[in-house]
Amino acid sequence: MIILILLILCSYFCINKSKDYFADKSLLNKLQLYNSRLLRQQKDIQKKISYIEKIKDFIGSVESDGFQKRFWSSYDVNYEERVSFKELNQLLNQCSNTYGYFFNPISLVLQKASINEKYLNDSSNIINEDVNKMEILLKLQGKFIVKQN
């Protein structure tokens, strides 16, 4: 009978300890998951801090090179005229970027322009080279950003 009581007591304590073991194991898994999340967040924060430092360094170098907004002026461009190919080439070359100015295009539309009526009324001008130069309707919108001296 004593053996039976000892067996019952041992099984009772084993069951209680196994419950505690599984509860502790579940808690340990939760804590490990929480720890890995915190480590990942810590790495993300360090990466963001690194990016912020790089951005601050870039801003500092830009300011030291004179690229502050107060040193630059911007001018809106809204150009719509009939031009020859030669004039078109000159205008588009002016829209290139250099050290002292930049052009930020918004839209560029090229359309075939109709021949002027003054050339149609005068038959002597039909052979003229000016008529043979095709005119185009140029619509250009954008913004010039120019460095102030």
Secondary structure, 3 states (H helix, E strand, C coil): CHHHHHHHHHHHHHHHHHHHHHHHHHHHHHHHHHHHHHHHHHHHHHHHHHHHHHHHHHHHHHHHCCCCHHHEEEEEEEEEEEEEHHHHHHHHHHCCCCCCEEEEEEEEEEEECCCCHHHHHCHHHCCCHHHHCCEEEEEEEEEEEEECC
